[in-house]
Amino acid sequence: MNYLRSPAFTRAYEFFKNHAMKGSGKFRLPLAVGFLCLAAAQSIVPSAFASDSDLRQLVDQIREEVRPDDAMDRMRRMWEIERWFTFPKFDEDAWYIEQTLRQIGLEQVEKIDAPADGVTQNGFWTMPLAWDVEDARLEIVEPRVEGDLRILADYQKIPASLGMWSGPTSPDGIEAEIVDVGDAASLDAFDLAGKLVLTSRNPASLKAELVGKKALGAINAFSENTDLEDGRQWINAWGDAGWAFTKTSTPLLSFSISPKQARELRVLLAKGSVRVRAMVRSRYYPGSYPYVTAVVPGSGDTSEEVLALGHIAEQGAQDNSTGVAAIVEAVAALHRLIESGKLPRPRRSIRMLAMGELYGSLHYVVNNKERISRTVGAICLDTPAGFYHLAGTEYTFYLNPHTAKSYSDSLTLKIAEAYFPRLKPKRPWHWSEYSTGTDNYLGDPAINVPTVWPYASSGVHTHHNSEDTPDDVDPRSLRDLSVVTAAYLYALASAGEPEALWLAEAGLNHGYEQVLGTYEKALDRLLAAKTGRELNQQLYLGQNNLKYRTAREKEAVGSVVRLVPEPQHRSAQRSIAPMLSRLDAFEKEQSQRLAEAADRRNVDLHLAAAIVPQQPPPDPKRAAAERIIVKRKRVGTISLDDLPESQREGYPAAGWWGHPVAALFWCDGKRNLAEVIRLTEHELGSTDFDFVAYFRFLRKHGYVEFVE
């Protein structure tokens, strides 16, 4: 970087011009010298952390600045808007967040209107069609009943009693008979034409069948927590071929009743026919799915960024007004600390993103490719902030997939170690291998933004339920979430070579633990072997698992070079090289231990032949995999939301985590499918899934291509 063009020099020069040049002659020289000193001082961005004690000090400083009451107030305001879950309300919430970020003083505040037209695709996910509701009601008309049971659903009183994207009726409503299908796996045996279907399964999973049977719609009796007697499960998926309602989806009715109502309704149905009047005043229209982004600017020494993202557009306080409120407070606290001079401005800018889950984040990723390429890490907040006194409300940190092993994993673990054990009362915390049902997919190598995800239970399970209200949010947990998020963002934004090497050491320690854990699992399987053939195969598998895990941990250690300015890359790599060699040596040591254990087991079983690592026989179905190289066409997962279920040949959507998505992540256009399968099974375990047939299916429908 040219120092004379740096922001630090510019700031110092402005000071000199305004003060030194206006002073008397005898003061100009001292002031000029002061200008040069000030410029030099401002050009240095002090290390945010290069040791555990540095990190603890940073965490403590942030904790003192975080204002949980402000976060709680914002959370309540967002929930009051979003619990109606219509697109005009999503726009109102985005506007509220935009104004809040401007008031805080953040920069580059933008409200972006992504299309909600039911047609546009980002990656292979089709944007939803915008939807609005004026009113909705469902009441029993035959037989005549009194009391609470008569009105089964009233949107004005309990918004979640109407499913999202429910179709409309005529203005006066429509009468229909109820048919109870219980939890039937298939609807083939039922006559549903022109009727409303009472189901104990999530009706979203039945949508295609309901359309085929010409039903009017569904009355949901499913609940993730039936102990919430008066709670309504929020049905937020109503597409014919996937999650969101798109241009080709069918506008069926969708209601949701409580477990108590479901029991009483079924008592009525056991006695005879039940008819209801449904009235829904809703509409579909091409609109927008808004999201908001803003920045705490860096020093200007680099154009890189760090990202915090959390989703709006859901009806619950815990899911996910808490996540967005925690992000807002995290960046607000950092802004205050930086502007007051208590923390130096970090090298990288810190960006926050509040958007619709997956649809909004994918729109951002696809439409900001250059910015994404400069984003060195992210944290995704889709999590409750449950009460301390309830079980399961402690945070678990989900790390990156094995295709994206990263410094962000080590940093996350270090921040958790620096924060939670020193709380009063102490808070346990955990970490886990990668999993997703949210926006933490950015570690996908096609996107290449290592992303971590803290998650906790709400204590009383209220996920997607009308009972998910601000009353169950604990300010202490919201504080914890804000502190950890702010520390992660600031530390990553500030990291240079000293911090990178410290994180490499942390990654090395974590790597030792993971390789040793792999050895322990392999030893357990080996000692359970009963025959020489089993011993040979378990020794082969165990030693290969050790090599695989070591390779992943070496990638995590080596990844820290990305945090180092390019002129220092070689020196950083030289510093890291001995760490990588130590991991290799540790793997060889554990591999030898496993071989010695196999020999001992051989003696115990009184087997004559020596133990030799032996690969299990290959799966004949995978013979063609050696000749297939899969090339991905777009970033992100494959939801199949543009392919009717009747054309899917029984294959699953690769939308959420599992073997199909893991394999997709490993497909880089260079590895053959046999290698992809091997890596996938190392990551998630063996499976009989037919990868060859699946990827041929994806190619047939244009989702991937094969490289000769």
NORQUI-V220442 format. One record per residue. RES is the residue in one small letter. PHI is phi in degrees with one decimal (999 if undefined). D_CENTER is the distance of its C-alpha to the mean C-alpha in Angstrom with 2 decimals. Layout:
BEGIN
RES_PHI_D_CENTER / RES_PHI_D_CENTER
END
This chain:
BEGIN
m_999_35.11 / n_-74.2_38.46 / y_-60.9_39.03 / l_-66.5_41.46 / r_-106.2_38.74 / s_-75.2_36.10 / p_-59.3_34.81 / a_-63.1_36.40 / f_-63.1_39.79 / t_-60.8_39.56 / r_-61.9_38.91 / a_-67.2_41.75 / y_-63.6_44.07 / e_-60.2_43.59 / f_-61.9_44.58 / f_-61.0_47.62 / k_-62.7_48.71 / n_-81.0_48.50 / h_-116.9_50.19 / a_-64.8_52.11 / m_-69.6_53.80 / k_-93.3_54.95 / g_-80.3_56.52 / s_-73.7_60.15 / g_-56.0_61.23 / k_-69.5_61.42 / f_-100.0_57.75 / r_-69.4_56.34 / l_-64.5_56.37 / p_-58.4_54.59 / l_-68.8_52.02 / a_-65.8_51.56 / v_-62.0_51.04 / g_-60.3_48.59 / f_-59.4_46.76 / l_-64.3_46.39 / c_-65.3_45.19 / l_-62.1_42.69 / a_-62.1_41.39 / a_-64.0_41.10 / a_-63.8_39.39 / q_-72.0_36.81 / s_-76.9_36.06 / i_-96.7_34.72 / v_-100.5_31.19 / p_-57.8_31.49 / s_-63.2_29.12 / a_-76.1_26.31 / f_-167.5_26.40 / a_-143.6_28.11 / s_-162.2_28.57 / d_-61.6_27.27 / s_-67.7_29.75 / d_-60.5_28.65 / l_-66.5_25.05 / r_-60.9_26.36 / q_-64.2_28.46 / l_-62.8_25.61 / v_-60.5_23.54 / d_-63.1_26.72 / q_-64.1_27.43 / i_-68.3_24.09 / r_-60.2_24.43 / e_-63.6_27.86 / e_-90.1_26.63 / v_-65.8_23.68 / r_-115.7_24.95 / p_-60.6_23.30 / d_-63.8_25.75 / d_-63.1_24.63 / a_-62.9_20.97 / m_-64.0_22.27 / d_-61.5_24.45 / r_-66.8_21.76 / m_-59.6_19.53 / r_-63.1_22.62 / r_-64.5_23.44 / m_-63.0_20.10 / w_-64.1_20.32 / e_-58.4_23.93 / i_-81.9_23.03 / e_-79.5_19.95 / r_-63.7_21.34 / w_-87.8_23.46 / f_43.9_20.52 / t_-105.6_22.75 / f_-66.5_22.21 / p_-60.3_24.97 / k_-69.9_23.22 / f_-61.2_19.95 / d_-66.5_22.30 / e_-63.3_23.97 / d_-68.3_20.84 / a_-61.4_19.86 / w_-62.8_23.50 / y_-60.6_23.39 / i_-64.7_20.45 / e_-57.9_22.28 / q_-64.7_25.49 / t_-62.0_23.99 / l_-66.8_22.66 / r_-66.7_26.11 / q_-64.3_27.85 / i_-63.5_25.94 / g_109.1_27.24 / l_-68.8_24.26 / e_-111.8_25.12 / q_52.6_24.16 / v_-74.2_22.91 / e_-136.7_22.21 / k_-110.2_21.48 / i_-106.3_20.70 / d_-101.1_21.62 / a_-69.3_19.68 / p_-68.3_21.85 / a_-116.7_21.52 / d_-111.2_24.29 / g_73.7_23.11 / v_-130.5_24.04 / t_-58.7_22.20 / q_-112.4_19.67 / n_-120.1_16.95 / g_60.4_16.36 / f_-110.3_17.43 / w_-103.6_15.77 / t_-87.4_18.58 / m_-62.2_18.26 / p_-71.2_19.41 / l_-88.4_22.89 / a_-63.7_23.41 / w_-148.8_24.84 / d_-138.9_26.92 / v_-132.1_28.88 / e_-95.0_32.18 / d_-165.2_32.97 / a_-160.0_32.63 / r_-159.4_34.65 / l_-134.8_35.47 / e_-137.8_38.73 / i_-79.0_41.05 / v_-111.7_44.42 / e_-143.6_46.04 / p_-70.9_47.10 / r_-73.2_47.74 / v_-129.8_45.63 / e_-115.7_45.55 / g_81.8_43.12 / d_-66.4_39.31 / l_-69.1_39.01 / r_-60.3_40.59 / i_-92.8_37.72 / l_-78.4_34.73 / a_-150.0_32.34 / d_-142.7_32.72 / y_-58.9_29.94 / q_-67.7_31.67 / k_-90.5_31.63 / i_-133.8_28.32 / p_-54.2_26.02 / a_-68.9_23.85 / s_-73.6_27.09 / l_-112.6_26.54 / g_-71.9_23.82 / m_-64.1_21.86 / w_68.7_23.67 / s_-58.4_26.74 / g_-72.8_29.77 / p_-91.7_32.88 / t_-110.3_36.29 / s_-65.0_39.61 / p_-55.3_40.28 / d_-88.2_42.31 / g_94.5_39.90 / i_-143.2_40.54 / e_-98.4_41.89 / a_-156.5_40.68 / e_-86.3_41.07 / i_-95.1_38.29 / v_-118.2_37.78 / d_-91.1_36.00 / v_-102.6_34.22 / g_56.4_32.70 / d_-110.1_30.06 / a_-53.8_31.88 / a_-74.4_29.98 / s_-135.2_32.05 / l_-101.8_33.77 / d_-57.8_36.64 / a_-82.8_39.22 / f_-108.6_38.74 / d_-92.3_40.47 / l_-117.0_37.86 / a_-59.4_39.36 / g_71.5_39.47 / k_-120.8_38.04 / l_-97.6_35.08 / v_-103.3_33.28 / l_-87.5_32.44 / t_-134.5_29.74 / s_-94.9_28.18 / r_-100.1_25.32 / n_-57.6_22.45 / p_-62.3_24.45 / a_-60.4_21.64 / s_-74.2_22.23 / l_-106.0_25.90 / k_-54.4_25.78 / a_-61.6_27.33 / e_-67.7_30.01 / l_-61.0_30.80 / v_-64.0_31.41 / g_-63.0_33.59 / k_-89.1_35.58 / k_59.5_36.14 / a_-72.4_34.89 / l_-73.7_34.63 / g_159.3_31.26 / a_-130.9_29.73 / i_-114.6_30.08 / n_-81.0_27.15 / a_-113.7_28.29 / f_-80.7_25.10 / s_-145.3_23.31 / e_-69.9_20.61 / n_-141.6_22.98 / t_-71.0_26.60 / d_-70.6_27.80 / l_-81.8_26.72 / e_-55.0_30.05 / d_-108.3_29.81 / g_-82.5_26.10 / r_-108.3_24.99 / q_-67.6_21.90 / w_-80.0_20.14 / i_-95.1_20.18 / n_-113.1_17.69 / a_-128.6_18.12 / w_-152.0_21.56 / g_-81.8_21.67 / d_-70.7_24.35 / a_-129.3_22.28 / g_174.8_18.64 / w_-69.4_16.37 / a_-82.3_17.84 / f_-77.6_21.57 / t_-114.3_22.92 / k_-60.4_26.46 / t_-96.1_27.59 / s_-77.2_26.36 / t_-99.4_29.05 / p_-81.2_29.46 / l_-83.2_29.98 / l_-73.4_30.18 / s_-148.4_27.48 / f_-123.2_28.27 / s_-139.7_26.93 / i_-117.0_29.33 / s_-82.0_29.21 / p_-56.2_30.04 / k_-64.1_33.41 / q_-63.3_34.20 / a_-61.9_33.27 / r_-62.7_35.78 / e_-67.5_38.48 / l_-65.0_37.98 / r_-71.7_38.38 / v_-63.4_41.60 / l_-62.6_42.87 / l_-64.7_41.91 / a_-67.0_43.79 / k_-91.1_46.89 / g_157.6_46.71 / s_-67.6_45.15 / v_-127.7_42.81 / r_-115.5_42.47 / v_-130.8_40.17 / r_-110.4_40.09 / a_-107.3_36.77 / m_-133.0_36.48 / v_-132.9_33.43 / r_-107.3_33.78 / s_-127.5_30.68 / r_-150.3_30.33 / y_-107.7_28.19 / y_-164.0_28.50 / p_-69.7_27.16 / g_-138.7_25.41 / s_-130.7_22.48 / y_-116.3_18.81 / p_-75.5_18.84 / y_-144.8_16.46 / v_-127.8_17.49 / t_-136.5_17.27 / a_-157.4_19.55 / v_-135.0_20.54 / v_-95.3_22.16 / p_-67.0_24.35 / g_-83.1_25.04 / s_-73.4_28.58 / g_92.8_28.92 / d_-70.2_29.49 / t_-150.9_26.63 / s_-93.2_24.67 / e_-72.4_21.40 / e_-136.7_18.44 / v_-123.0_15.52 / l_-123.9_12.59 / a_-117.3_10.82 / l_-133.1_8.71 / g_-147.4_8.41 / h_-97.4_9.47 / i_-96.3_13.10 / a_69.3_15.13 / e_-135.6_14.86 / q_-83.7_17.90 / g_-98.3_16.94 / a_-71.7_17.48 / q_-72.1_15.04 / d_-129.0_12.55 / n_-145.2_11.95 / s_-63.1_14.98 / t_-63.7_14.60 / g_-60.8_11.30 / v_-69.0_13.00 / a_-61.7_16.30 / a_-66.2_15.21 / i_-64.4_14.06 / v_-59.7_17.38 / e_-70.1_19.36 / a_-61.7_17.93 / v_-73.1_19.02 / a_-64.9_22.15 / a_-63.2_23.18 / l_-63.6_22.81 / h_-59.3_24.79 / r_-64.3_27.50 / l_-65.0_27.79 / i_-72.4_28.10 / e_-66.4_30.49 / s_-82.2_32.65 / g_84.2_32.97 / k_-73.8_31.58 / l_-126.8_28.91 / p_-69.0_29.68 / r_-64.2_27.72 / p_-72.1_25.15 / r_-62.9_25.63 / r_-99.2_22.40 / s_-76.8_21.26 / i_-112.6_18.29 / r_-112.9_16.46 / m_-115.2_14.39 / l_-138.7_12.82 / a_-116.9_12.82 / m_-148.1_12.33 / g_-65.6_12.09 / e_-56.3_8.80 / l_62.5_8.53 / y_-62.2_12.29 / g_-72.2_12.45 / s_-66.7_10.00 / l_-66.2_11.80 / h_-59.8_15.04 / y_-63.0_14.49 / v_-61.8_13.79 / v_-68.2_16.73 / n_-96.1_19.03 / n_-136.5_18.63 / k_-61.2_19.02 / e_-67.2_21.38 / r_-66.8_19.33 / i_-61.4_16.22 / s_-64.3_18.72 / r_-99.3_19.61 / t_-95.3_16.17 / v_-91.2_16.30 / g_179.3_13.01 / a_-147.1_10.00 / i_-131.8_8.28 / c_-107.8_5.34 / l_-112.4_7.23 / d_-131.9_6.72 / t_-162.2_9.63 / p_-71.8_13.38 / a_-126.7_16.10 / g_-80.5_18.61 / f_-66.2_22.24 / y_-58.0_23.36 / h_-81.9_26.03 / l_-100.3_23.90 / a_-70.3_22.72 / g_84.8_19.11 / t_-89.4_17.99 / e_-74.4_17.61 / y_-86.7_14.33 / t_-113.0_12.82 / f_-101.4_11.01 / y_-85.4_8.92 / l_-89.9_10.27 / n_-80.0_10.20 / p_-65.2_11.63 / h_-65.4_15.40 / t_-74.7_15.73 / a_-138.0_14.21 / k_-57.7_15.79 / s_-152.3_16.04 / y_-57.7_17.63 / s_-65.0_14.35 / d_-64.7_14.28 / s_-62.2_17.86 / l_-62.9_17.44 / t_-58.8_14.81 / l_-65.5_17.26 / k_-65.9_20.15 / i_-65.8_18.93 / a_-60.8_18.32 / e_-64.2_21.81 / a_-77.9_23.30 / y_-109.3_22.17 / f_-65.2_21.86 / p_-64.3_25.15 / r_-97.6_27.16 / l_-73.3_26.21 / k_-125.9_28.96 / p_-70.1_28.34 / k_-62.0_26.38 / r_-116.0_22.83 / p_-68.9_21.66 / w_-147.7_18.28 / h_-141.8_16.73 / w_-132.5_14.54 / s_-145.2_13.30 / e_-62.3_12.88 / y_-59.8_9.71 / s_-155.5_8.24 / t_-149.1_5.59 / g_-150.5_6.24 / t_-152.5_3.60 / d_-93.4_3.20 / n_-90.2_2.76 / y_-83.4_5.88 / l_-67.6_8.05 / g_-71.4_9.82 / d_-43.6_11.52 / p_-55.3_15.11 / a_-70.9_15.96 / i_-108.5_13.76 / n_69.3_14.22 / v_-120.1_12.06 / p_-57.8_11.18 / t_-136.0_7.92 / v_-112.0_7.64 / w_-141.2_5.93 / p_-80.0_8.96 / y_-142.5_9.45 / a_-144.9_12.92 / s_-78.4_15.09 / s_-86.0_17.13 / g_88.8_20.22 / v_-94.8_21.68 / h_-69.0_19.26 / t_-123.2_18.96 / h_-56.6_15.74 / h_52.0_16.58 / n_-132.2_20.09 / s_-62.2_22.67 / e_-80.9_23.12 / d_-79.9_19.85 / t_-125.5_21.82 / p_-60.6_22.14 / d_-61.8_24.83 / d_-102.0_22.41 / v_-96.0_20.49 / d_-95.0_21.88 / p_-57.1_22.55 / r_-67.7_22.47 / s_-67.2_18.91 / l_-66.4_17.96 / r_-61.1_20.11 / d_-56.6_18.48 / l_-63.6_15.00 / s_-66.7_16.74 / v_-64.5_18.78 / v_-61.7_16.24 / t_-64.0_14.10 / a_-63.2_17.42 / a_-63.8_18.69 / y_-61.2_15.82 / l_-63.3_16.15 / y_-69.4_19.91 / a_-61.8_20.43 / l_-69.4_18.49 / a_-68.4_20.19 / s_-93.4_23.52 / a_-63.2_23.45 / g_-126.8_26.44 / e_-64.5_28.47 / p_-59.6_29.29 / e_-67.3_25.70 / a_-61.9_24.64 / l_-69.0_27.40 / w_-64.1_26.54 / l_-67.3_22.95 / a_-62.7_24.60 / e_-62.9_26.71 / a_-63.4_23.78 / g_-64.8_22.16 / l_-63.7_25.58 / n_-61.8_25.84 / h_-64.0_22.48 / g_-63.0_23.64 / y_-55.1_26.89 / e_-61.6_25.20 / q_-71.4_23.10 / v_-65.2_26.21 / l_-65.4_28.27 / g_-62.6_25.90 / t_-64.9_26.15 / y_-60.8_29.91 / e_-61.9_30.09 / k_-66.8_28.39 / a_-65.2_30.65 / l_-62.6_33.66 / d_-61.0_33.04 / r_-67.8_33.01 / l_-65.1_36.00 / l_-71.2_38.05 / a_-87.9_37.56 / a_-65.4_39.21 / k_-114.6_42.63 / t_-130.4_44.06 / g_-61.8_44.57 / r_-62.8_42.46 / e_-62.8_39.52 / l_-62.0_40.02 / n_-58.6_40.16 / q_-70.2_36.96 / q_-68.0_35.03 / l_-66.1_36.28 / y_-61.1_35.14 / l_-63.7_31.66 / g_-62.8_31.33 / q_-67.3_32.53 / n_-69.5_30.26 / n_-62.0_27.21 / l_-63.6_28.40 / k_-63.4_28.72 / y_-61.5_25.26 / r_-64.8_23.60 / t_-63.0_25.82 / a_-61.0_24.90 / r_-66.8_21.17 / e_-68.6_22.06 / k_-65.1_24.46 / e_-62.6_21.84 / a_-63.3_19.80 / v_-64.8_23.06 / g_-68.0_24.15 / s_-64.2_21.01 / v_-64.3_22.21 / v_-59.6_24.81 / r_-60.7_22.32 / l_-85.2_22.58 / v_-97.7_26.37 / p_-54.0_28.52 / e_-53.6_29.92 / p_-61.0_33.49 / q_-98.7_32.40 / h_-57.9_30.49 / r_-64.8_33.51 / s_-66.2_34.31 / a_-65.6_30.76 / q_-63.4_30.88 / r_-64.2_34.27 / s_-69.0_32.97 / i_-81.9_30.11 / a_-51.7_32.38 / p_-62.6_33.98 / m_-65.8_30.66 / l_-64.5_29.79 / s_-63.9_33.31 / r_-64.8_32.91 / l_-64.7_29.91 / d_-60.6_32.04 / a_-64.9_34.92 / f_-65.8_32.89 / e_-62.8_31.70 / k_-63.1_35.35 / e_-64.5_36.48 / q_-69.6_34.14 / s_-64.1_35.13 / q_-67.3_38.74 / r_-58.3_38.20 / l_-66.8_36.82 / a_-63.9_39.88 / e_-66.9_42.18 / a_-65.1_40.58 / a_-65.0_41.11 / d_-63.9_44.74 / r_-64.7_45.22 / r_-65.4_43.79 / n_-61.8_46.14 / v_-66.3_49.06 / d_-59.8_48.04 / l_-86.7_48.02 / h_58.7_51.37 / l_-90.3_50.21 / a_-82.7_52.60 / a_-76.9_50.43 / a_-70.9_48.42 / i_-86.4_44.64 / v_-132.1_43.15 / p_-54.3_39.46 / q_-134.0_39.29 / q_-71.0_36.54 / p_-59.8_36.00 / p_-60.6_37.45 / p_-69.8_35.25 / d_-79.7_33.90 / p_-57.6_36.26 / k_-66.1_33.57 / r_-102.5_31.83 / a_-59.2_35.01 / a_-74.0_34.07 / a_-63.1_30.77 / e_-62.2_32.75 / r_-99.3_33.86 / i_-114.6_30.54 / i_-119.1_28.29 / v_-92.7_25.28 / k_-114.7_24.32 / r_-77.6_21.21 / k_-95.9_22.05 / r_-141.2_18.84 / v_-76.7_15.39 / g_84.4_12.33 / t_-85.2_12.69 / i_-118.3_15.78 / s_-83.9_15.71 / l_59.9_19.55 / d_-73.4_19.65 / d_-105.5_22.77 / l_-123.7_24.54 / p_-56.3_26.36 / e_-59.2_26.00 / s_-65.8_29.70 / q_-106.0_29.11 / r_-89.8_26.32 / e_56.4_28.87 / g_83.3_26.83 / y_-84.5_23.95 / p_-82.9_20.33 / a_-71.9_17.74 / a_-93.1_15.42 / g_-95.1_12.50 / w_-121.3_10.35 / w_-62.4_10.69 / g_161.9_14.35 / h_-57.2_17.41 / p_-61.2_17.51 / v_-71.1_14.13 / a_-58.3_14.92 / a_-63.2_18.34 / l_-59.0_17.19 / f_-62.9_15.38 / w_-76.3_18.71 / c_-76.5_20.78 / d_-114.5_21.90 / g_79.5_25.16 / k_-124.5_27.18 / r_-69.6_26.52 / n_-79.1_28.35 / l_-65.6_26.71 / a_-61.9_28.50 / e_-68.3_26.78 / v_-59.9_23.35 / i_-63.0_24.15 / r_-59.5_25.40 / l_-66.2_22.31 / t_-62.3_20.02 / e_-72.3_22.29 / h_-63.0_22.37 / e_-73.6_18.60 / l_-117.7_18.35 / g_100.0_22.04 / s_-68.6_24.82 / t_-154.1_24.73 / d_-97.6_27.34 / f_-59.9_25.01 / d_-87.2_27.09 / f_-63.9_25.13 / v_-61.3_28.19 / a_-64.5_28.74 / y_-64.5_25.10 / f_-71.6_24.93 / r_-66.2_28.36 / f_-62.4_27.14 / l_-63.6_24.34 / r_-65.9_27.05 / k_-58.3_29.45 / h_-98.8_27.20 / g_84.8_26.36 / y_-85.1_22.72 / v_-137.9_23.73 / e_-132.2_27.07 / f_-103.1_29.10 / v_-96.4_30.69 / e_-70.4_34.28
END
